[in-house]
Amino acid sequence: MPHVKFKAIRPPKIDEAAAKAIMRNALRKEGRHIRKDFEETTKTWDHEVEFKEHTHLAMSDLVMSVEVETDDEIYGYVSNGTRPHPIVPKKQGGTLVFKTGYKAKTTPRQIGSGSGGSFGPTVFAKAVKHPGTKARRFPTTIWKKRTPEFYKAMWTAWRQAIKATGYGG
């Protein structure tokens, strides 16, 4: 009687440690690129802003993310903008001292920081009505710039990880 035998073809076990190392390195590299873009937005500021990057990799769910953050209050005002608001001296009965002109060092929806600052004659006032600050929207701008590169880098790393684990020829 004819006889047919089926034998399961088992793929080699994935070297998950090697795959994770490749993916994690790619995430860290992308995180550095993103952090550098954020640092460019404050390059000419007199005020020092610290950015921290965090990466997350969950191989089981194929979740890969990079987060760059700062808790700097002034950066938040510039990036998110401010509404018109009064400015009064911190000390009761004090006087505000400032120059009459100001050129912003940053531009909405652009990554970078140039020359600028206050200029003009010095004036003294008990209070002023600040006109507000137009939002620079740095995170959105950087996200739009970096997203295509991030995906490309992650796909490249994924292909390298597959190859390194014995799959994909």
MARMI-362509 format. One line per field, with one value per atom (N, C-alpha, C): x, y, z; atom name; residue in three letters; residue number from 1. Coordinates in pm, whole numbers, always signed. Example, Ala and Ser with C-alpha at 12.3 -4.5 7.8 and 13.67 -1.06 7.14 Angstrom:
<pts>
east [+1319,+1230,+1320,+1285,+1367,+1290];
north [-569,-450,-330,-225,-106,+3];
up [+780,+780,+780,+708,+714,+787];
a [N,CA,C,N,CA,C];
r [ala,ala,ala,ser,ser,ser];
k [1,1,1,2,2,2];
</pts>
This chain:
<pts>
east [+84,+0,+88,+51,+130,+126,+229,+244,+301,+240,+285,+323,+436,+484,+504,+451,+470,+564,+658,+752,+746,+728,+721,+856,+852,+975,+974,+1067,+1074,+1182,+1144,+1246,+1340,+1461,+1553,+1497,+1535,+1488,+1547,+1462,+1504,+1597,+1706,+1798,+1743,+1651,+1581,+1677,+1781,+1877,+1947,+1985,+2051,+1955,+1832,+1731,+1705,+1691,+1666,+1782,+1903,+2021,+2023,+1994,+1993,+1884,+1764,+1651,+1676,+1728,+1754,+1859,+1963,+2065,+2006,+1919,+1854,+1765,+1692,+1607,+1690,+1799,+1886,+1944,+1984,+2040,+1934,+1812,+1704,+1674,+1678,+1655,+1757,+1882,+1986,+1959,+1916,+1883,+1769,+1667,+1552,+1591,+1669,+1715,+1798,+1883,+1965,+1878,+1770,+1678,+1617,+1578,+1524,+1631,+1753,+1861,+1888,+1868,+1887,+1791,+1674,+1575,+1616,+1715,+1760,+1908,+1968,+2114,+2167,+2094,+2143,+2080,+2004,+1941,+2044,+2022,+2105,+2061,+1938,+1876,+1905,+1963,+1998,+1874,+1846,+1734,+1789,+1747,+1793,+1683,+1720,+1628,+1672,+1576,+1605,+1534,+1602,+1541,+1518,+1408,+1371,+1330,+1376,+1334,+1256,+1169,+1088,+1083,+1112,+1110,+1040,+933,+863,+854,+944,+950,+822,+760,+639,+527,+518,+413,+467,+595,+662,+635,+648,+630,+768,+790,+917,+885,+939,+911,+1030,+1035,+1135,+1060,+1095,+1033,+1145,+1134,+1229,+1147,+1193,+1114,+1200,+1133,+1192,+1081,+1119,+1021,+1048,+1124,+1159,+1037,+1004,+885,+894,+1009,+1026,+1015,+1073,+1062,+915,+839,+695,+625,+660,+598,+631,+755,+796,+733,+740,+689,+536,+468,+321,+259,+340,+288,+221,+193,+123,+15,-85,-189,-141,-204,-169,-190,-99,-106,-32,-74,-2,+128,+227,+352,+369,+388,+408,+538,+599,+722,+696,+795,+782,+772,+846,+848,+740,+654,+548,+610,+558,+611,+735,+780,+900,+873,+979,+970,+1026,+959,+1010,+1109,+1219,+1320,+1343,+1323,+1338,+1366,+1408,+1432,+1300,+1285,+1158,+1139,+1245,+1232,+1276,+1226,+1265,+1254,+1359,+1356,+1368,+1269,+1268,+1385,+1438,+1547,+1496,+1366,+1308,+1188,+1148,+1038,+939,+810,+712,+738,+726,+737,+873,+978,+1113,+1203,+1293,+1390,+1514,+1553,+1671,+1653,+1760,+1760,+1868,+1830,+1926,+1953,+2004,+2033,+1902,+1903,+1785,+1804,+1697,+1702,+1646,+1667,+1611,+1704,+1643,+1720,+1639,+1699,+1630,+1657,+1592,+1614,+1556,+1617,+1569,+1454,+1350,+1236,+1205,+1131,+1091,+939,+876,+730,+686,+567,+509,+443,+399,+338,+331,+323,+306,+205,+145,+54,+130,+174,+249,+152,+190,+98,+81,+160,+156,+265,+287,+392,+329,+364,+312,+380,+301,+353,+451,+564,+664,+635,+563,+522,+641,+745,+865,+838,+764,+743,+675,+573,+503,+596,+675,+768,+873,+928,+1030,+968,+847,+778,+760,+717,+697,+829,+936,+1067,+1119,+1111,+1178,+1098,+967,+887,+928,+944,+987,+1123,+1216,+1349,+1340,+1254,+1236,+1186,+1081,+1026,+1130,+1201,+1305,+1412,+1457,+1560,+1509,+1382,+1327,+1310,+1267,+1256,+1393,+1492,+1628,+1678,+1658,+1701,+1626,+1498,+1418,+1472,+1504,+1560,+1697,+1777,+1907,+1888,+1788,+1761,+1715,+1629,+1581,+1699,+1783,+1898,+1996,+2015,+2107,+2057,+1928,+1873,+1861,+1908,+1908,+1796,+1714,+1605,+1641,+1570,+1583,+1706,+1774,+1886,+2003];
north [-118,+0,+124,+227,+351,+419,+490,+547,+689,+786,+925,+968,+1030,+1075,+1226,+1296,+1440,+1468,+1557,+1594,+1745,+1791,+1936,+2000,+2113,+2190,+2299,+2289,+2386,+2490,+2615,+2718,+2723,+2773,+2784,+2882,+2862,+2949,+3090,+3189,+3327,+3366,+3429,+3482,+3618,+3614,+3736,+3841,+3798,+3894,+3973,+3904,+3973,+4069,+4025,+4112,+4235,+4215,+4329,+4428,+4376,+4465,+4552,+4493,+4569,+4674,+4635,+4729,+4840,+4803,+4902,+5004,+4958,+5050,+5147,+5096,+5183,+5286,+5244,+5338,+5446,+5406,+5505,+5605,+5555,+5644,+5744,+5697,+5788,+5887,+5840,+5928,+6042,+6010,+6114,+6217,+6170,+6263,+6356,+6300,+6380,+6480,+6434,+6524,+6638,+6608,+6714,+6817,+6772,+6868,+6960,+6903,+6987,+7083,+7035,+7122,+7236,+7212,+7319,+7435,+7406,+7512,+7607,+7569,+7655,+7688,+7659,+7672,+7812,+7917,+8053,+8116,+8039,+8094,+8116,+8217,+8238,+8140,+8098,+8007,+7862,+7785,+7645,+7556,+7474,+7381,+7239,+7151,+7012,+6924,+6842,+6747,+6606,+6521,+6382,+6294,+6187,+6094,+5960,+5898,+5767,+5679,+5555,+5462,+5348,+5289,+5176,+5072,+4947,+4838,+4719,+4673,+4553,+4460,+4364,+4274,+4192,+4156,+4073,+4143,+4275,+4352,+4433,+4422,+4503,+4652,+4695,+4835,+4898,+5003,+5074,+5223,+5292,+5435,+5509,+5636,+5728,+5849,+5893,+6012,+6107,+6231,+6334,+6438,+6471,+6561,+6662,+6767,+6865,+6913,+6950,+7008,+7158,+7214,+7354,+7443,+7525,+7610,+7712,+7775,+7876,+7812,+7694,+7623,+7598,+7561,+7539,+7665,+7779,+7906,+7937,+7913,+7944,+7843,+7716,+7614,+7618,+7636,+7635,+7772,+7876,+8012,+8058,+8186,+8241,+8338,+8355,+8454,+8590,+8697,+8828,+8823,+8885,+8880,+8997,+9037,+9146,+9093,+9179,+9149,+9257,+9212,+9304,+9265,+9357,+9324,+9215,+9131,+9025,+9085,+9192,+9257,+9367,+9363,+9464,+9604,+9693,+9829,+9842,+9730,+9731,+9791,+9795,+9852,+9753,+9742,+9662,+9745,+9684,+9751,+9664,+9722,+9644,+9736,+9676,+9750,+9754,+9852,+9870,+9776,+9717,+9629,+9487,+9395,+9254,+9181,+9106,+9020,+8876,+8793,+8654,+8577,+8481,+8397,+8274,+8247,+8132,+8174,+8085,+8111,+7995,+8024,+7913,+7811,+7685,+7570,+7558,+7608,+7591,+7538,+7448,+7393,+7477,+7538,+7623,+7740,+7812,+7929,+8023,+8147,+8243,+8357,+8465,+8582,+8654,+8726,+8801,+8851,+8897,+8947,+9088,+9150,+9283,+9392,+9505,+9618,+9745,+9858,+9986,+10049,+10165,+10234,+10158,+10177,+10115,+10198,+10128,+10196,+10134,+10208,+10165,+10172,+10069,+10068,+9993,+10028,+9959,+9828,+9821,+9701,+9718,+9607,+9612,+9505,+9526,+9426,+9357,+9235,+9158,+9112,+9124,+9088,+8937,+8858,+8713,+8669,+8539,+8481,+8382,+8393,+8298,+8162,+8056,+7921,+7879,+7823,+7775,+7633,+7557,+7420,+7330,+7335,+7256,+7105,+7046,+6900,+6856,+6928,+6893,+6905,+7010,+7033,+6922,+6887,+6783,+6647,+6622,+6497,+6482,+6589,+6583,+6557,+6616,+6597,+6455,+6408,+6284,+6157,+6164,+6043,+5956,+6011,+5924,+5858,+5934,+5878,+5772,+5795,+5698,+5565,+5570,+5447,+5376,+5452,+5393,+5324,+5391,+5334,+5208,+5209,+5093,+4975,+4999,+4890,+4832,+4919,+4873,+4788,+4835,+4759,+4626,+4628,+4505,+4403,+4447,+4356,+4302,+4388,+4343,+4242,+4267,+4175,+4040,+4041,+3915,+3836,+3907,+3843,+3788,+3867,+3827,+3706,+3682,+3569,+3443,+3450,+3332,+3325,+3426,+3429,+3526,+3520,+3619,+3605,+3494,+3467,+3543];
up [+0,+0,+0,-83,-85,+52,+75,+209,+194,+260,+253,+394,+403,+534,+528,+627,+637,+753,+727,+832,+848,+968,+994,+969,+904,+883,+990,+1077,+1186,+1157,+1164,+1142,+1262,+1239,+1353,+1456,+1579,+1686,+1666,+1687,+1670,+1785,+1751,+1852,+1894,+1991,+2032,+2089,+2157,+2215,+2104,+1996,+1885,+1818,+1796,+1734,+1820,+1950,+2040,+2038,+2037,+2038,+1912,+1798,+1673,+1675,+1718,+1723,+1825,+1942,+2047,+2001,+1933,+1881,+1780,+1693,+1594,+1663,+1765,+1840,+1907,+1969,+2037,+1938,+1822,+1719,+1674,+1649,+1611,+1723,+1846,+1961,+1966,+1936,+1934,+1825,+1707,+1597,+1638,+1699,+1740,+1848,+1947,+2054,+1996,+1898,+1835,+1764,+1701,+1639,+1745,+1858,+1966,+2018,+2032,+2081,+1983,+1855,+1755,+1779,+1835,+1857,+1968,+2049,+2160,+2150,+2039,+2022,+2059,+2024,+2050,+2174,+2250,+2370,+2480,+2561,+2680,+2790,+2783,+2880,+2839,+2927,+2900,+2915,+2814,+2818,+2804,+2894,+2890,+2831,+2733,+2672,+2708,+2740,+2772,+2671,+2631,+2537,+2605,+2571,+2624,+2506,+2508,+2403,+2468,+2389,+2436,+2326,+2363,+2268,+2333,+2273,+2318,+2198,+2192,+2077,+2063,+2173,+2166,+2091,+2107,+2040,+1922,+1897,+1796,+1817,+1940,+1975,+1989,+1910,+1914,+1921,+2020,+2031,+2088,+2053,+2107,+2159,+2277,+2335,+2377,+2334,+2376,+2452,+2572,+2655,+2729,+2773,+2864,+2955,+3076,+3168,+3184,+3089,+3096,+3067,+3164,+3156,+3041,+3027,+2922,+2784,+2767,+2639,+2607,+2707,+2687,+2640,+2698,+2656,+2509,+2470,+2333,+2236,+2268,+2178,+2165,+2277,+2277,+2257,+2275,+2264,+2393,+2399,+2515,+2465,+2545,+2515,+2564,+2521,+2579,+2731,+2803,+2949,+3011,+3131,+3199,+3261,+3267,+3337,+3443,+3566,+3677,+3748,+3820,+3892,+3997,+4019,+4119,+4259,+4281,+4411,+4411,+4510,+4518,+4526,+4442,+4436,+4350,+4291,+4207,+4069,+3990,+3856,+3755,+3642,+3530,+3452,+3411,+3331,+3208,+3089,+2967,+2849,+2738,+2614,+2535,+2450,+2378,+2261,+2207,+2091,+2122,+2040,+2057,+1924,+1890,+1772,+1819,+1785,+1828,+1766,+1842,+1794,+1719,+1731,+1665,+1580,+1489,+1397,+1405,+1400,+1404,+1293,+1331,+1240,+1170,+1236,+1183,+1293,+1255,+1348,+1338,+1448,+1448,+1542,+1561,+1648,+1597,+1573,+1519,+1614,+1559,+1641,+1672,+1774,+1816,+1957,+2015,+2152,+2158,+2273,+2294,+2239,+2202,+2150,+2176,+2151,+2167,+2301,+2324,+2450,+2569,+2683,+2806,+2862,+2906,+2966,+3102,+3182,+3315,+3321,+3380,+3388,+3513,+3562,+3678,+3634,+3508,+3451,+3299,+3228,+3083,+3041,+2926,+2870,+2757,+2784,+2684,+2576,+2448,+2340,+2319,+2389,+2370,+2275,+2269,+2186,+2089,+1963,+1864,+1886,+1889,+1913,+1805,+1846,+1751,+1704,+1784,+1750,+1714,+1797,+1771,+1764,+1860,+1851,+1721,+1678,+1554,+1434,+1431,+1320,+1314,+1430,+1435,+1401,+1449,+1418,+1267,+1200,+1055,+982,+1031,+967,+991,+1115,+1154,+1127,+1115,+1101,+982,+862,+750,+776,+833,+864,+973,+1071,+1180,+1123,+1042,+983,+897,+818,+732,+817,+923,+1011,+1082,+1124,+1194,+1098,+974,+877,+844,+829,+801,+917,+1039,+1158,+1167,+1136,+1143,+1042,+922,+822,+869,+930,+983,+1094,+1180,+1291,+1240,+1138,+1080,+1021,+949,+888,+993,+1100,+1205,+1283,+1281,+1357,+1272,+1147,+1064,+962,+957,+859,+748,+641,+535,+448,+454,+365,+398];
a [N,CA,C,N,CA,C,N,CA,C,N,CA,C,N,CA,C,N,CA,C,N,CA,C,N,CA,C,N,CA,C,N,CA,C,N,CA,C,N,CA,C,N,CA,C,N,CA,C,N,CA,C,N,CA,C,N,CA,C,N,CA,C,N,CA,C,N,CA,C,N,CA,C,N,CA,C,N,CA,C,N,CA,C,N,CA,C,N,CA,C,N,CA,C,N,CA,C,N,CA,C,N,CA,C,N,CA,C,N,CA,C,N,CA,C,N,CA,C,N,CA,C,N,CA,C,N,CA,C,N,CA,C,N,CA,C,N,CA,C,N,CA,C,N,CA,C,N,CA,C,N,CA,C,N,CA,C,N,CA,C,N,CA,C,N,CA,C,N,CA,C,N,CA,C,N,CA,C,N,CA,C,N,CA,C,N,CA,C,N,CA,C,N,CA,C,N,CA,C,N,CA,C,N,CA,C,N,CA,C,N,CA,C,N,CA,C,N,CA,C,N,CA,C,N,CA,C,N,CA,C,N,CA,C,N,CA,C,N,CA,C,N,CA,C,N,CA,C,N,CA,C,N,CA,C,N,CA,C,N,CA,C,N,CA,C,N,CA,C,N,CA,C,N,CA,C,N,CA,C,N,CA,C,N,CA,C,N,CA,C,N,CA,C,N,CA,C,N,CA,C,N,CA,C,N,CA,C,N,CA,C,N,CA,C,N,CA,C,N,CA,C,N,CA,C,N,CA,C,N,CA,C,N,CA,C,N,CA,C,N,CA,C,N,CA,C,N,CA,C,N,CA,C,N,CA,C,N,CA,C,N,CA,C,N,CA,C,N,CA,C,N,CA,C,N,CA,C,N,CA,C,N,CA,C,N,CA,C,N,CA,C,N,CA,C,N,CA,C,N,CA,C,N,CA,C,N,CA,C,N,CA,C,N,CA,C,N,CA,C,N,CA,C,N,CA,C,N,CA,C,N,CA,C,N,CA,C,N,CA,C,N,CA,C,N,CA,C,N,CA,C,N,CA,C,N,CA,C,N,CA,C,N,CA,C,N,CA,C,N,CA,C,N,CA,C,N,CA,C,N,CA,C,N,CA,C,N,CA,C,N,CA,C,N,CA,C,N,CA,C,N,CA,C,N,CA,C,N,CA,C,N,CA,C,N,CA,C,N,CA,C,N,CA,C,N,CA,C,N,CA,C,N,CA,C,N,CA,C,N,CA,C,N,CA,C,N,CA,C,N,CA,C,N,CA,C,N,CA,C,N,CA,C,N,CA,C,N,CA,C,N,CA,C,N,CA,C,N,CA,C,N,CA,C,N,CA,C,N,CA,C];
r [met,met,met,pro,pro,pro,his,his,his,val,val,val,lys,lys,lys,phe,phe,phe,lys,lys,lys,ala,ala,ala,ile,ile,ile,arg,arg,arg,pro,pro,pro,pro,pro,pro,lys,lys,lys,ile,ile,ile,asp,asp,asp,glu,glu,glu,ala,ala,ala,ala,ala,ala,ala,ala,ala,lys,lys,lys,ala,ala,ala,ile,ile,ile,met,met,met,arg,arg,arg,asn,asn,asn,ala,ala,ala,leu,leu,leu,arg,arg,arg,lys,lys,lys,glu,glu,glu,gly,gly,gly,arg,arg,arg,his,his,his,ile,ile,ile,arg,arg,arg,lys,lys,lys,asp,asp,asp,phe,phe,phe,glu,glu,glu,glu,glu,glu,thr,thr,thr,thr,thr,thr,lys,lys,lys,thr,thr,thr,trp,trp,trp,asp,asp,asp,his,his,his,glu,glu,glu,val,val,val,glu,glu,glu,phe,phe,phe,lys,lys,lys,glu,glu,glu,his,his,his,thr,thr,thr,his,his,his,leu,leu,leu,ala,ala,ala,met,met,met,ser,ser,ser,asp,asp,asp,leu,leu,leu,val,val,val,met,met,met,ser,ser,ser,val,val,val,glu,glu,glu,val,val,val,glu,glu,glu,thr,thr,thr,asp,asp,asp,asp,asp,asp,glu,glu,glu,ile,ile,ile,tyr,tyr,tyr,gly,gly,gly,tyr,tyr,tyr,val,val,val,ser,ser,ser,asn,asn,asn,gly,gly,gly,thr,thr,thr,arg,arg,arg,pro,pro,pro,his,his,his,pro,pro,pro,ile,ile,ile,val,val,val,pro,pro,pro,lys,lys,lys,lys,lys,lys,gln,gln,gln,gly,gly,gly,gly,gly,gly,thr,thr,thr,leu,leu,leu,val,val,val,phe,phe,phe,lys,lys,lys,thr,thr,thr,gly,gly,gly,tyr,tyr,tyr,lys,lys,lys,ala,ala,ala,lys,lys,lys,thr,thr,thr,thr,thr,thr,pro,pro,pro,arg,arg,arg,gln,gln,gln,ile,ile,ile,gly,gly,gly,ser,ser,ser,gly,gly,gly,ser,ser,ser,gly,gly,gly,gly,gly,gly,ser,ser,ser,phe,phe,phe,gly,gly,gly,pro,pro,pro,thr,thr,thr,val,val,val,phe,phe,phe,ala,ala,ala,lys,lys,lys,ala,ala,ala,val,val,val,lys,lys,lys,his,his,his,pro,pro,pro,gly,gly,gly,thr,thr,thr,lys,lys,lys,ala,ala,ala,arg,arg,arg,arg,arg,arg,phe,phe,phe,pro,pro,pro,thr,thr,thr,thr,thr,thr,ile,ile,ile,trp,trp,trp,lys,lys,lys,lys,lys,lys,arg,arg,arg,thr,thr,thr,pro,pro,pro,glu,glu,glu,phe,phe,phe,tyr,tyr,tyr,lys,lys,lys,ala,ala,ala,met,met,met,trp,trp,trp,thr,thr,thr,ala,ala,ala,trp,trp,trp,arg,arg,arg,gln,gln,gln,ala,ala,ala,ile,ile,ile,lys,lys,lys,ala,ala,ala,thr,thr,thr,gly,gly,gly,tyr,tyr,tyr,gly,gly,gly,gly,gly,gly];
k [1,1,1,2,2,2,3,3,3,4,4,4,5,5,5,6,6,6,7,7,7,8,8,8,9,9,9,10,10,10,11,11,11,12,12,12,13,13,13,14,14,14,15,15,15,16,16,16,17,17,17,18,18,18,19,19,19,20,20,20,21,21,21,22,22,22,23,23,23,24,24,24,25,25,25,26,26,26,27,27,27,28,28,28,29,29,29,30,30,30,31,31,31,32,32,32,33,33,33,34,34,34,35,35,35,36,36,36,37,37,37,38,38,38,39,39,39,40,40,40,41,41,41,42,42,42,43,43,43,44,44,44,45,45,45,46,46,46,47,47,47,48,48,48,49,49,49,50,50,50,51,51,51,52,52,52,53,53,53,54,54,54,55,55,55,56,56,56,57,57,57,58,58,58,59,59,59,60,60,60,61,61,61,62,62,62,63,63,63,64,64,64,65,65,65,66,66,66,67,67,67,68,68,68,69,69,69,70,70,70,71,71,71,72,72,72,73,73,73,74,74,74,75,75,75,76,76,76,77,77,77,78,78,78,79,79,79,80,80,80,81,81,81,82,82,82,83,83,83,84,84,84,85,85,85,86,86,86,87,87,87,88,88,88,89,89,89,90,90,90,91,91,91,92,92,92,93,93,93,94,94,94,95,95,95,96,96,96,97,97,97,98,98,98,99,99,99,100,100,100,101,101,101,102,102,102,103,103,103,104,104,104,105,105,105,106,106,106,107,107,107,108,108,108,109,109,109,110,110,110,111,111,111,112,112,112,113,113,113,114,114,114,115,115,115,116,116,116,117,117,117,118,118,118,119,119,119,120,120,120,121,121,121,122,122,122,123,123,123,124,124,124,125,125,125,126,126,126,127,127,127,128,128,128,129,129,129,130,130,130,131,131,131,132,132,132,133,133,133,134,134,134,135,135,135,136,136,136,137,137,137,138,138,138,139,139,139,140,140,140,141,141,141,142,142,142,143,143,143,144,144,144,145,145,145,146,146,146,147,147,147,148,148,148,149,149,149,150,150,150,151,151,151,152,152,152,153,153,153,154,154,154,155,155,155,156,156,156,157,157,157,158,158,158,159,159,159,160,160,160,161,161,161,162,162,162,163,163,163,164,164,164,165,165,165,166,166,166,167,167,167,168,168,168,169,169,169];
</pts>
